């Protein structure tokens, strides 16, 4: 009985840790398109369905101002990791870096950002 309890406890703790994960940004690619930028973000998250999935990522400047947001409209349970793009991100002249952070509908915005250097 104690072994079974320990196994169940370990399983519950492991599942809780997985559910507590915020979306992880694995890669960001940028390219200049006309006057704006195309931002491609690859991320992964243990989506469980319509009640809990990674539902957005945003591009920020160094002061935390939002330059663009990509909303994700459905879970990606069978597509991990996944990449989505945002077009026409207008970056102020003289800006050499932006920051990307992810959002989960359950846990909110990530406290971590990914720094992305822009090559002009």
Buried (B, 14 or more C-beta within 10 A) or exposed (E): EEEEEEEEEEEEEEEEEEEEEBBBBEEBEBEEEEEBBBBBBBBBBBBBEEEBBBBBBBBBBEEEEEBBEBEBEEBBEEEEBBEBEBEEBEBEEEEEEBBBBBBBBBBEBBEEBBEBEBEE
